[in-house]
Amino acid sequence: MRSDVRSTVALGLLATAIGGCGWPQYESRMQATAEYFDYLGKAQAVLVATDDDSVTSYGVQIRVPIRFRLIPPTTRKNREGEEVAIPAEQDRARQPRFARNGLPGLLGSWYAVVRDDGGKKQRGPSRMYLFGNYERYRDRADGINVDPKTFSDDLVDELADAVGVAAPTEAEWQYEKVEKIGGYYIDSGVSGGVKDNHFTLVKMESRGTEYRLYLYPARRSATGDDADDAPAPDEELQFAVLFVVPSKVSEPAQLENGIKYCLEWFEAVTDVPSFEGKGTDGGEGSGVAF
């Protein structure tokens, strides 16, 4: 899908340039095309080539920074003797090691791979995690008494407890706006969607490590000229991307650029899907329809 969008954007920009009514407009649009491909090259240098299909069943499209590799799920046999994935939230291999009791709503985990001084690949200390209240909606459909709307607050509190710091108050949460695909996705005229992603950034520091938690969508109470102050829908999916950044992280510039572009390319469906009947042990993402 991403490649189709990029091709359509490029063709749209070129067609618009050729179809212009004058040389100045033509030059301007050709410049825009050149800038688009320059931007695309920078993104390709720090992001993996495609969306991570391990989380698409949750309505998420995300291209992770190129240094990260997916931590695969632990499997177990179901009643039919088939190997199925243990849900991420219950999988100790995928839960953050710094969280003794795990963190709520885990959907995906990635570890870093960097090169040492000799050029050999090795595991780096930085990590990346994706969380969401998706499973809370499924649990509620199964009759479990949970509140999906409090997910973001619960995650912030439990993360703070896990790393041993006081939870930042909401006044300390930062509104973050990033242009999706550098603004070209919308400016090209091929999409009618919004051109920006809106996050709420919650930062914590402990023992030389920074924890950057990006809540999506941003809180409606966020301040700023571009903030959306409209009331939040009564029901919506909430997501959070957590980057664990040690003070002595390898290749910090590449990681920072990777985080920037990852947030720009991030897309998620926030409409609550319908869940069909009781949850099963058939693996992650089962029993749901968007």
Residue frames as qw, qx, qy, qz and C-alpha x, y, z in Angstrom:
[[0.000, 0.885, 0.466, 0.000, 0.00, 0.00, 0.00],
 [0.315, -0.775, 0.091, 0.541, 2.78, 2.41, 0.88],
 [0.386, -0.147, 0.581, 0.701, 4.49, 1.89, -2.48],
 [0.195, 0.625, 0.671, 0.349, 1.20, 2.52, -4.28],
 [0.147, -0.926, -0.258, 0.231, 0.77, 5.78, -2.36],
 [0.380, -0.588, 0.316, 0.641, 4.31, 6.87, -3.16],
 [0.352, 0.159, 0.683, 0.621, 3.85, 6.07, -6.87],
 [0.076, 0.789, 0.585, 0.171, 0.55, 7.90, -6.98],
 [0.258, -0.865, -0.066, 0.425, 2.06, 10.92, -5.23],
 [0.393, -0.364, 0.478, 0.696, 4.98, 11.00, -7.64],
 [0.258, 0.381, 0.715, 0.526, 2.79, 10.63, -10.72],
 [0.042, -0.874, -0.482, 0.052, 0.40, 13.25, -9.38],
 [0.296, -0.764, 0.102, 0.565, 3.19, 15.72, -8.83],
 [0.342, -0.155, 0.611, 0.697, 4.66, 15.12, -12.29],
 [0.178, 0.572, 0.720, 0.351, 1.31, 15.27, -14.04],
 [0.116, -0.907, -0.320, 0.248, 0.46, 18.49, -12.26],
 [0.339, -0.589, 0.296, 0.672, 3.81, 19.94, -13.24],
 [0.289, 0.086, 0.701, 0.646, 3.43, 19.03, -16.91],
 [0.041, 0.676, 0.688, 0.262, -0.16, 20.22, -16.98],
 [0.233, -0.609, -0.259, 0.713, 0.70, 23.64, -15.54],
 [0.382, 0.851, 0.357, 0.045, -0.28, 26.78, -17.35],
 [0.211, 0.945, -0.215, 0.130, 3.09, 28.52, -17.32],
 [0.670, 0.391, -0.504, 0.380, 6.84, 28.09, -16.99],
 [0.119, -0.506, 0.543, -0.659, 7.08, 29.51, -13.44],
 [0.814, -0.224, 0.229, -0.485, 4.40, 27.11, -12.26],
 [0.924, 0.248, -0.290, 0.014, 6.15, 24.26, -14.06],
 [0.405, 0.491, -0.580, 0.509, 9.48, 25.05, -12.39],
 [0.414, -0.434, 0.452, -0.660, 7.82, 25.35, -9.00],
 [0.921, -0.087, 0.106, -0.365, 6.09, 22.01, -9.33],
 [0.820, 0.351, -0.410, 0.193, 9.20, 20.30, -10.62],
 [0.083, 0.527, -0.589, 0.607, 11.02, 21.67, -7.56],
 [0.695, -0.298, 0.329, -0.565, 8.28, 20.21, -5.37],
 [0.967, 0.145, -0.175, -0.114, 8.78, 16.86, -7.10],
 [0.555, 0.473, -0.539, 0.422, 12.53, 17.00, -6.48],
 [0.246, -0.471, 0.530, -0.661, 11.94, 17.87, -2.83],
 [0.888, -0.151, 0.091, -0.426, 9.54, 14.94, -2.48],
 [0.918, 0.218, -0.307, 0.121, 12.08, 12.45, -3.77],
 [0.252, 0.530, -0.554, 0.591, 14.77, 14.01, -1.58],
 [0.553, -0.383, 0.395, -0.625, 12.50, 13.56, 1.43],
 [0.965, 0.016, -0.075, -0.251, 11.64, 10.03, 0.38],
 [0.702, 0.402, -0.499, 0.310, 15.32, 9.14, 0.16],
 [0.057, -0.485, 0.576, -0.656, 15.94, 10.44, 3.69],
 [0.772, -0.227, 0.251, -0.538, 13.01, 8.41, 5.03],
 [0.946, 0.194, -0.250, -0.072, 14.17, 5.26, 3.25],
 [0.436, 0.525, -0.594, 0.426, 17.61, 5.66, 4.80],
 [0.112, -0.313, 0.672, -0.662, 16.30, 5.39, 8.37],
 [0.729, -0.001, 0.348, -0.590, 13.09, 3.31, 8.12],
 [0.466, 0.012, 0.872, 0.150, 12.47, -0.30, 7.15],
 [0.007, 0.010, -0.628, -0.778, 11.10, -0.67, 3.62],
 [0.401, -0.377, -0.643, -0.532, 7.51, -1.66, 4.46],
 [0.572, -0.499, 0.162, -0.631, 4.89, -1.48, 7.19],
 [0.054, -0.242, 0.929, -0.274, 5.34, -4.05, 9.95],
 [0.587, -0.163, -0.557, -0.564, 2.63, -6.62, 9.21],
 [0.361, -0.133, -0.848, 0.365, 2.76, -8.00, 12.77],
 [0.018, 0.361, 0.532, -0.765, 0.46, -5.20, 13.97],
 [0.214, -0.044, -0.445, -0.868, -1.77, -4.52, 10.96],
 [0.345, -0.417, -0.828, -0.149, -4.53, -6.69, 12.47],
 [0.245, -0.568, -0.515, 0.593, -4.90, -3.95, 15.11],
 [0.255, 0.903, 0.335, 0.085, -5.49, -1.30, 12.43],
 [0.322, -0.831, 0.236, 0.387, -1.93, 0.05, 12.69],
 [0.770, 0.548, 0.001, 0.327, 0.46, 0.90, 9.88],
 [0.375, -0.877, 0.266, 0.142, 3.96, 1.59, 11.11],
 [0.767, 0.486, -0.274, 0.318, 7.41, 1.59, 9.53],
 [0.691, -0.687, -0.001, 0.224, 9.87, 1.14, 12.36],
 [0.008, 0.878, -0.454, -0.153, 13.36, 2.70, 12.40],
 [0.761, 0.441, -0.468, -0.083, 15.79, 0.58, 10.42],
 [0.094, 0.481, -0.789, 0.370, 17.80, -0.43, 13.49],
 [0.579, -0.156, 0.564, -0.567, 14.87, -2.30, 15.07],
 [0.356, 0.067, -0.887, -0.285, 13.95, -5.97, 14.63],
 [0.716, -0.344, -0.149, -0.588, 10.68, -7.55, 15.70],
 [0.217, -0.276, 0.873, -0.339, 10.76, -9.74, 18.80],
 [0.491, -0.087, -0.722, -0.480, 8.81, -12.79, 17.60],
 [0.689, -0.399, 0.134, -0.590, 5.97, -14.17, 19.73],
 [0.193, -0.221, 0.935, -0.197, 6.33, -17.17, 21.96],
 [0.628, -0.023, -0.499, -0.597, 4.03, -19.97, 20.79],
 [0.380, -0.126, 0.826, -0.398, 2.04, -22.68, 22.53],
 [0.126, -0.154, -0.903, -0.380, -0.25, -25.49, 21.43],
 [0.518, -0.117, 0.083, -0.843, -3.99, -24.91, 21.44],
 [0.725, -0.041, 0.554, -0.406, -6.69, -27.53, 22.06],
 [0.870, 0.463, 0.011, -0.168, -6.29, -28.82, 18.50],
 [0.837, -0.226, 0.265, 0.422, -2.53, -29.25, 18.95],
 [0.520, 0.703, 0.136, 0.465, -1.68, -26.30, 16.71],
 [0.503, -0.222, -0.180, 0.816, 1.08, -23.85, 17.56],
 [0.036, 0.874, 0.349, 0.335, -0.42, -20.39, 18.17],
 [0.307, 0.435, -0.281, 0.799, 1.12, -17.13, 19.35],
 [0.353, -0.551, -0.584, 0.480, 0.79, -16.11, 22.98],
 [0.064, 0.936, 0.256, 0.233, -0.80, -12.61, 23.09],
 [0.436, 0.538, -0.289, 0.661, 1.91, -9.98, 23.47],
 [0.376, -0.684, 0.200, -0.593, 0.55, -8.71, 26.79],
 [0.895, -0.379, 0.169, -0.163, 0.99, -12.21, 28.28],
 [0.885, 0.327, -0.140, 0.300, 4.33, -12.95, 26.59],
 [0.561, -0.757, 0.104, 0.318, 7.27, -12.37, 28.94],
 [0.676, 0.019, 0.363, 0.641, 9.69, -12.57, 26.01],
 [0.248, 0.595, 0.362, 0.673, 8.10, -9.47, 24.50],
 [0.350, -0.902, -0.250, -0.027, 7.27, -7.50, 27.65],
 [0.202, 0.820, -0.360, 0.397, 9.85, -4.86, 28.66],
 [0.703, -0.013, -0.594, 0.391, 12.51, -6.34, 30.92],
 [0.102, 0.228, -0.407, 0.878, 12.40, -3.27, 33.17],
 [0.598, -0.254, 0.013, -0.760, 8.70, -3.92, 33.94],
 [0.143, -0.194, 0.936, -0.257, 8.55, -6.77, 36.45],
 [0.447, 0.343, 0.738, -0.371, 4.80, -7.21, 36.03],
 [0.337, 0.382, 0.669, 0.541, 4.66, -6.20, 32.38],
 [0.120, 0.256, 0.045, -0.958, 2.87, -3.19, 30.92],
 [0.517, 0.453, 0.634, -0.353, -0.77, -3.10, 29.82],
 [0.576, 0.735, 0.162, -0.318, -1.94, -3.31, 26.23],
 [0.255, -0.527, 0.651, 0.483, 1.32, -4.49, 24.65],
 [0.787, 0.526, 0.143, -0.289, 0.85, -5.13, 20.91],
 [0.831, 0.476, -0.117, 0.264, 4.40, -5.36, 19.57],
 [0.545, -0.755, 0.255, 0.260, 8.06, -5.25, 20.66],
 [0.725, 0.629, -0.141, 0.243, 11.30, -4.55, 18.81],
 [0.680, -0.578, 0.138, 0.429, 14.96, -4.73, 19.83],
 [0.233, 0.908, -0.258, -0.234, 17.83, -2.71, 18.34],
 [0.888, 0.070, 0.220, 0.397, 20.57, -4.00, 16.07],
 [0.081, 0.963, -0.216, -0.137, 23.64, -1.79, 15.64],
 [0.825, 0.399, -0.254, 0.309, 27.18, -2.21, 14.33],
 [0.661, -0.658, 0.027, 0.358, 30.18, -2.26, 16.64],
 [0.087, -0.828, 0.355, 0.425, 33.52, -0.58, 15.92],
 [0.333, -0.248, 0.816, 0.402, 34.47, -3.51, 13.70],
 [0.415, 0.169, -0.448, -0.774, 31.28, -3.23, 11.64],
 [0.232, -0.137, -0.962, -0.039, 29.76, -6.41, 13.09],
 [0.490, -0.473, -0.271, -0.680, 26.06, -6.35, 13.96],
 [0.279, -0.098, -0.824, 0.483, 25.12, -6.71, 17.59],
 [0.269, -0.739, -0.610, -0.096, 22.14, -6.04, 19.84],
 [0.130, 0.420, -0.177, 0.881, 21.88, -2.46, 21.01],
 [0.093, -0.211, -0.734, 0.638, 20.37, -1.22, 24.28],
 [0.363, 0.124, 0.021, -0.923, 17.51, 0.82, 22.77],
 [0.169, 0.297, 0.940, -0.010, 14.04, -0.73, 22.46],
 [0.331, -0.021, -0.236, -0.914, 10.68, 0.09, 20.90],
 [0.113, 0.284, 0.923, -0.232, 7.17, -0.97, 21.95],
 [0.317, -0.234, -0.383, -0.835, 3.61, -0.48, 20.67],
 [0.067, 0.239, 0.826, -0.506, 0.67, -0.45, 23.10],
 [0.319, -0.205, -0.378, -0.845, -3.07, -0.01, 22.72],
 [0.461, -0.016, 0.583, -0.669, -6.47, -0.46, 24.37],
 [0.549, 0.162, -0.619, -0.538, -7.54, -2.85, 21.60],
 [0.396, -0.061, -0.910, 0.111, -7.58, -5.90, 23.87],
 [0.128, 0.160, 0.596, -0.776, -9.63, -4.02, 26.47],
 [0.568, 0.196, -0.123, -0.790, -12.44, -3.61, 23.96],
 [0.602, 0.092, -0.755, -0.242, -12.23, -7.30, 23.14],
 [0.204, -0.062, -0.848, 0.485, -12.26, -8.19, 26.85],
 [0.332, 0.161, 0.341, -0.865, -15.26, -5.96, 27.43],
 [0.640, 0.151, -0.425, -0.621, -17.09, -7.70, 24.57],
 [0.554, 0.017, -0.831, 0.052, -16.36, -10.98, 26.40],
 [0.606, -0.661, -0.379, -0.228, -18.05, -9.65, 29.55],
 [0.642, -0.176, -0.351, 0.659, -14.91, -8.62, 31.47],
 [0.163, -0.947, -0.265, 0.086, -15.28, -5.44, 33.52],
 [0.568, -0.153, 0.134, 0.798, -12.62, -3.14, 32.02],
 [0.169, 0.904, 0.200, -0.338, -12.60, 0.52, 30.99],
 [0.721, 0.336, 0.257, 0.549, -10.84, 1.09, 27.63],
 [0.146, 0.916, 0.112, 0.356, -11.05, 4.88, 27.97],
 [0.468, -0.854, 0.228, 0.011, -8.63, 5.03, 30.92],
 [0.944, 0.136, 0.026, 0.300, -5.94, 3.11, 29.05],
 [0.452, 0.672, -0.186, 0.556, -3.52, 6.01, 28.39],
 [0.353, -0.755, 0.299, -0.464, -3.60, 7.16, 32.02],
 [0.926, -0.321, 0.189, -0.059, -3.11, 3.61, 33.27],
 [0.858, 0.338, -0.055, 0.383, -0.17, 3.06, 30.93],
 [0.175, 0.761, -0.276, 0.560, 1.56, 6.26, 32.06],
 [0.599, -0.643, 0.303, -0.368, 1.10, 5.33, 35.72],
 [0.973, -0.139, 0.175, 0.052, 2.34, 1.76, 35.26],
 [0.699, 0.536, -0.149, 0.449, 5.33, 2.83, 33.16],
 [0.074, -0.781, 0.335, -0.522, 6.35, 5.33, 35.85],
 [0.792, -0.480, 0.295, -0.236, 6.01, 2.67, 38.52],
 [0.970, 0.158, 0.033, 0.181, 8.07, 0.20, 36.47],
 [0.594, 0.523, -0.195, 0.579, 10.99, 2.60, 36.02],
 [0.574, -0.423, -0.448, 0.539, 10.78, 3.94, 39.58],
 [0.132, 0.080, -0.014, 0.988, 9.80, 7.57, 39.04],
 [0.264, 0.478, 0.522, -0.655, 6.80, 9.73, 39.86],
 [0.413, 0.536, 0.665, 0.316, 4.28, 9.77, 37.03],
 [0.130, 0.034, 0.137, 0.981, 4.40, 13.11, 35.15],
 [0.283, 0.538, 0.534, -0.587, 1.29, 15.18, 35.73],
 [0.522, 0.627, 0.541, 0.206, -0.86, 15.94, 32.71],
 [0.052, 0.977, -0.033, -0.203, 0.48, 19.51, 32.80],
 [0.340, -0.614, 0.606, 0.374, 3.90, 18.04, 31.96],
 [0.669, 0.294, 0.649, 0.213, 2.62, 16.10, 28.95],
 [0.050, -0.488, 0.324, 0.809, 3.69, 17.71, 25.67],
 [0.693, 0.597, 0.299, -0.272, 1.61, 18.17, 22.54],
 [0.338, -0.369, 0.651, 0.571, 3.51, 16.97, 19.46],
 [0.688, 0.626, 0.183, -0.317, 2.45, 17.59, 15.85],
 [0.371, -0.345, 0.683, 0.526, 4.34, 15.93, 13.00],
 [0.557, 0.489, -0.226, -0.632, 3.60, 16.24, 9.29],
 [0.854, 0.079, 0.514, -0.031, 2.70, 12.93, 7.68],
 [0.750, 0.283, 0.376, 0.465, 5.28, 12.06, 5.02],
 [0.372, -0.179, 0.110, 0.904, 6.71, 15.55, 5.19],
 [0.298, 0.553, 0.202, -0.751, 3.41, 17.06, 4.09],
 [0.154, 0.276, -0.682, -0.659, 3.72, 15.61, 0.57],
 [0.100, 0.254, 0.962, -0.015, 1.07, 12.96, 1.17],
 [0.173, 0.731, 0.574, -0.327, -1.64, 15.61, 1.30],
 [0.031, 0.699, -0.154, -0.698, -0.08, 18.56, -0.57],
 [0.149, -0.116, 0.801, 0.568, 0.14, 16.44, -3.72],
 [0.538, 0.140, -0.079, -0.827, -3.65, 16.44, -3.88],
 [0.518, 0.066, -0.805, -0.280, -3.99, 12.64, -4.01],
 [0.357, -0.294, -0.832, 0.308, -5.38, 12.23, -0.50],
 [0.287, -0.674, -0.241, -0.637, -8.26, 13.83, 1.32],
 [0.714, -0.473, -0.456, 0.242, -7.04, 12.86, 4.78],
 [0.311, -0.945, 0.069, 0.074, -5.38, 14.98, 7.43],
 [0.612, 0.654, -0.334, 0.292, -1.77, 15.97, 6.77],
 [0.028, -0.611, 0.605, -0.509, -0.57, 15.83, 10.36],
 [0.677, -0.270, -0.675, 0.118, -0.21, 13.25, 13.10],
 [0.292, -0.701, 0.202, -0.619, -1.03, 14.48, 16.59],
 [0.709, -0.111, -0.638, 0.280, 0.63, 12.85, 19.59],
 [0.447, -0.842, 0.141, -0.266, 0.94, 13.55, 23.28],
 [0.629, 0.374, -0.568, 0.376, 4.52, 13.00, 24.45],
 [0.687, -0.704, 0.077, -0.163, 5.11, 11.83, 28.01],
 [0.532, 0.560, -0.543, 0.329, 8.81, 11.80, 28.98],
 [0.773, -0.623, 0.101, -0.060, 10.44, 9.99, 31.90],
 [0.451, 0.631, -0.577, 0.255, 14.08, 9.54, 32.87],
 [0.814, -0.518, 0.212, -0.157, 15.57, 6.94, 35.16],
 [0.762, -0.374, 0.452, 0.274, 19.12, 5.67, 35.70],
 [0.183, -0.467, 0.558, 0.661, 20.53, 7.24, 32.56],
 [0.173, 0.260, 0.852, 0.421, 17.72, 6.06, 30.31],
 [0.316, 0.194, 0.035, -0.928, 15.01, 8.19, 28.70],
 [0.249, 0.365, 0.897, 0.017, 11.53, 6.79, 28.11],
 [0.221, 0.191, -0.194, -0.937, 9.56, 8.61, 25.39],
 [0.258, 0.385, 0.880, -0.109, 5.93, 7.59, 25.31],
 [0.178, 0.074, -0.331, -0.924, 3.93, 8.97, 22.36],
 [0.352, 0.376, 0.765, -0.386, 0.18, 8.71, 22.95],
 [0.160, 0.065, -0.547, -0.819, -2.04, 8.59, 19.86],
 [0.256, 0.732, 0.195, 0.600, -4.32, 10.31, 19.17],
 [0.222, 0.226, -0.384, 0.867, -3.23, 13.38, 21.12],
 [0.097, -0.504, -0.700, 0.496, -5.26, 14.44, 24.12],
 [0.111, 0.744, 0.482, 0.450, -8.06, 16.80, 23.10],
 [0.372, -0.898, -0.170, 0.161, -7.12, 19.01, 26.05],
 [0.676, -0.036, 0.128, 0.724, -3.72, 19.70, 24.48],
 [0.011, 0.885, 0.120, -0.450, -2.82, 23.37, 24.16],
 [0.344, -0.270, 0.528, 0.728, -1.47, 25.19, 21.15],
 [0.388, 0.424, -0.166, -0.801, -2.75, 26.75, 17.95],
 [0.486, 0.229, -0.715, -0.447, -2.85, 23.42, 16.12],
 [0.102, -0.011, 0.933, -0.344, -4.20, 21.31, 18.96],
 [0.409, -0.340, -0.662, -0.529, -7.59, 19.66, 18.60],
 [0.146, -0.125, 0.590, -0.784, -9.63, 20.89, 21.54],
 [0.683, -0.138, -0.335, -0.634, -12.80, 19.11, 20.47],
 [0.708, -0.349, 0.497, -0.361, -14.11, 16.52, 22.91],
 [0.012, -0.288, 0.938, 0.194, -12.76, 13.02, 22.40],
 [0.648, -0.106, -0.545, -0.522, -15.21, 10.46, 21.01],
 [0.753, -0.426, 0.277, -0.418, -16.94, 8.37, 23.65],
 [0.909, -0.100, 0.391, 0.103, -15.35, 5.25, 22.14],
 [0.538, 0.775, -0.328, -0.043, -12.05, 5.11, 20.25],
 [0.927, -0.025, -0.134, 0.349, -8.91, 3.03, 20.00],
 [0.188, -0.936, 0.297, 0.021, -5.91, 4.50, 21.78],
 [0.902, 0.229, -0.155, 0.330, -2.31, 3.65, 20.88],
 [0.326, -0.899, 0.278, 0.095, 1.10, 4.47, 22.32],
 [0.810, 0.430, -0.255, 0.308, 4.61, 4.12, 20.91],
 [0.580, -0.787, 0.186, 0.101, 7.39, 3.84, 23.49],
 [0.667, 0.571, -0.346, 0.329, 11.06, 4.43, 22.65],
 [0.743, -0.629, 0.044, 0.223, 13.63, 3.44, 25.28],
 [0.523, 0.755, -0.174, 0.356, 16.71, 5.61, 24.68],
 [0.760, -0.461, -0.116, 0.442, 19.79, 5.01, 26.88],
 [0.088, -0.937, 0.134, 0.309, 22.19, 7.94, 27.31],
 [0.236, -0.549, 0.684, 0.418, 24.98, 6.04, 25.54],
 [0.792, 0.431, 0.399, -0.168, 22.89, 4.81, 22.63],
 [0.514, -0.123, 0.569, 0.630, 24.83, 3.86, 19.50],
 [0.156, 0.258, 0.547, 0.781, 24.46, 6.13, 16.45],
 [0.061, 0.515, 0.581, -0.627, 22.15, 8.60, 18.21],
 [0.227, 0.382, -0.222, -0.868, 21.57, 10.76, 15.11],
 [0.293, -0.011, -0.830, -0.474, 20.27, 7.80, 13.13],
 [0.142, -0.396, -0.869, 0.260, 17.96, 6.80, 15.97],
 [0.102, 0.496, 0.301, -0.808, 16.59, 10.34, 16.33],
 [0.308, 0.276, -0.463, -0.784, 15.88, 10.55, 12.61],
 [0.241, -0.132, -0.942, -0.193, 14.31, 7.11, 12.71],
 [0.016, -0.471, -0.719, 0.510, 11.95, 8.17, 15.50],
 [0.190, 0.444, -0.015, -0.876, 11.02, 11.36, 13.62],
 [0.367, 0.179, -0.634, -0.657, 10.15, 9.61, 10.37],
 [0.164, -0.208, -0.962, 0.072, 8.49, 6.70, 12.14],
 [0.099, 0.499, 0.569, -0.646, 6.06, 9.12, 13.80],
 [0.279, 0.402, -0.251, -0.835, 5.42, 10.89, 10.49],
 [0.383, 0.113, -0.785, -0.473, 4.52, 7.67, 8.68],
 [0.078, 0.141, 0.905, -0.395, 2.45, 6.26, 11.54],
 [0.493, -0.145, -0.306, -0.801, -1.23, 5.64, 10.78],
 [0.008, 0.110, 0.942, -0.316, -3.88, 3.95, 12.90],
 [0.387, -0.449, -0.559, -0.580, -7.61, 3.34, 12.68],
 [0.052, -0.136, 0.620, -0.771, -9.16, 4.67, 15.88],
 [0.698, -0.145, -0.176, -0.678, -12.72, 3.50, 15.19],
 [0.478, -0.264, 0.779, -0.309, -13.59, 0.68, 17.58],
 [0.364, 0.118, -0.813, -0.439, -14.04, -2.59, 15.64],
 [0.820, -0.223, 0.036, -0.525, -16.82, -5.06, 16.28],
 [0.065, -0.375, 0.916, -0.130, -15.81, -8.22, 18.10],
 [0.725, -0.013, -0.470, -0.503, -17.54, -11.44, 17.22],
 [0.893, -0.301, -0.313, -0.120, -18.46, -13.55, 20.20],
 [0.728, -0.649, 0.175, 0.135, -16.11, -14.89, 22.82],
 [0.119, 0.791, -0.587, -0.124, -12.37, -14.53, 22.42],
 [0.990, 0.101, -0.096, -0.021, -10.56, -17.66, 21.24],
 [0.599, -0.594, 0.430, 0.322, -7.12, -19.16, 21.61],
 [0.786, 0.495, 0.304, 0.213, -6.64, -18.96, 17.87],
 [0.594, 0.093, 0.091, 0.794, -3.87, -16.40, 18.09],
 [0.105, -0.447, -0.165, 0.873, -3.58, -12.65, 18.05],
 [0.219, 0.232, -0.294, -0.901, -6.16, -10.53, 16.24],
 [0.131, -0.234, -0.925, -0.269, -8.83, -13.26, 16.09],
 [0.107, -0.626, -0.752, 0.175, -12.56, -12.69, 16.48],
 [0.056, -0.629, -0.117, 0.767, -12.57, -9.10, 15.21],
 [0.439, 0.558, 0.550, 0.440, -13.99, -7.20, 12.27],
 [0.153, -0.328, -0.020, 0.932, -13.14, -3.62, 11.30]]
